[in-house]
Amino acid sequence: MIKKTFKNVETWSGEKVDVVAFFHMSKKEVSEMIQYKKGLTKIQAEAAADEDAAIGVVDYIEDFIKKAYGKPAPDGLGFIKREEEANAFIHSPMYDMLFEELLSGGAEAIMKFMAQATGTSIDEMNKAYKQAEKERGAVKEIPEFSIESDTDEPNA
């Protein structure tokens, strides 16, 4: 799970506030995204040569953020997701800030965010995407992404 604080968000009334947002995706949800959508690593590889594929990256990121957005349950054991709250987030200044941060950071920033939201490592995500592509019969080699880190923990 990611707890992200957006600093100095301007409200519609002009007031500046700090807003906290949470993102989490279960292993099941990740598996469903991998199975039913192209993996981000494949889209990223295609985007280098094809402008239309870059649009796929944008769609994939938005879909991931929308599915991962929610709030910890009051008992601390679960994570509550509501479609209307996710839609409200997608149309907020915080979403714009997050989206810009991810796109400007490139594939590494996107993969790091996804790994932290799912509680997995980049290596685990690469393996899952490669396996899904093999099962679909993809013939292209899928590039691996890695992130230099001071720690081995996925949520660091």
Secondary structure, 3 states (H helix, E strand, C coil): CEEEEEEEEECCCCCEEEEEEEECCCHHHHHHHHHHCCCHHHHHHHHCCCHHHHHHHHHHHHHHHHHHEEEECCCCCCEECCHHHHHHHHCCHHHHHHHHHHHHHHHHHHHHHHHHHHCCCHHHHHHHHHHHHHHHCCCCCCCCCCCCCCCCCCCC
